[in-house]
Amino acid sequence: MRRLLVVGIVTAFAAVIAPVALAATATPFGGATVSDGILTLVSNTGDVGTTNDASGATFSDTGVTTFSSLTTLSAEFNVTDDDCKAGSPRFQVRVQTPTGEKNVFVYLGPAPSFTGCAQNTWIVSGNLIGAADGRFDTSQIQAGTQVSTYAQALALVGAYPVTSISLVVDSGWAFTDTEQTVLVRNVKINASTFYVPQTTPPTTGGMNPAQACKKLRTDMGLNAFRAAYGTNTNGANAFGKCVSAMARLKNDAARSTAVTKLDQAADRCTNTVKGKSKNKSKQATQLALRVCLKKTF
């Protein structure tokens, strides 16, 4: 009887101390923001602060133990400003090697250069595990392996423990306007999915960065919108610049308020410039509109 009692106590104690499976989590860092389930990653190296020089999210408790246990790695991403470039956006799979922790970089975008991502278009990466193109960069572990297939990466680091997995955007420095903005959704790591877009409108009545910029573009008109946000010759990069600016606002409600104020300013500036530009060229008129809008923006 005493033996049974002891066994019962030990069993109960084991049940108490048995590890509980933790829910997978995603933690944004740097200049990252989340709205309506969509992650906005901004790299802006041209402003005063350094917080948004790089952005990303780190994923925890995914059940991944070693590199070889990573069976699904994918994301949907939308480059709103300017392109994929200089190794960004990318996944970073950090592994414990005999000489310390090192990163395996897994590049998003079209191979082999991982540049030329279509702007303002949702791109589905597909499952990168098993990819036969050279998007796995294991050069931190072994020099000269920047362009490796999954099979080559697996052979090199498959047995190494994974200490973290992140998704990173940090190549603002590589563009003339010093900004790179990427929207991310439906990140899949093994059985876990992160940043699933909301299927219903937010109850606050606010707008996420992309929604705010779409409304501004419609309400202001394309010419005023490009004058306000565009930085290249024809202002074609205005939408990406707008998303970057809106992502820096505090929340959806703040963006909604900003849209109203900016639309009013656009109306005022358009009327002002129209009254003074009867004999001016189209280029001069657009420049005057930009100058007026910049005082508000």
Secondary structure, DSSP 8 states (H G I E B T S, - for coil): -HHHHHHHHHHHHHHHHS------EEEEEET-EEETTEEEEEEE-SSS-SGGGSEEEEEE-SS--BGGG---EEEEEEEEES--BTTBSEEEEEEEETTEEEEEEEE-SSTTTT----BT-EEE----TT--SS-EE-TTTSTT-SSB-HHHHHHHHTTSBEEEEEEEE--GGGSTTSEEEEEEEEEEETTEEE----SS--TT----HHHHHHHHHHHH-HHHHHHHH--STT-TTHHHHHHHHHHTSSSHHHHHHHHHHHHHHHHHHHHHHHHH-TTS-HHHHHHHHHHHHHHH-
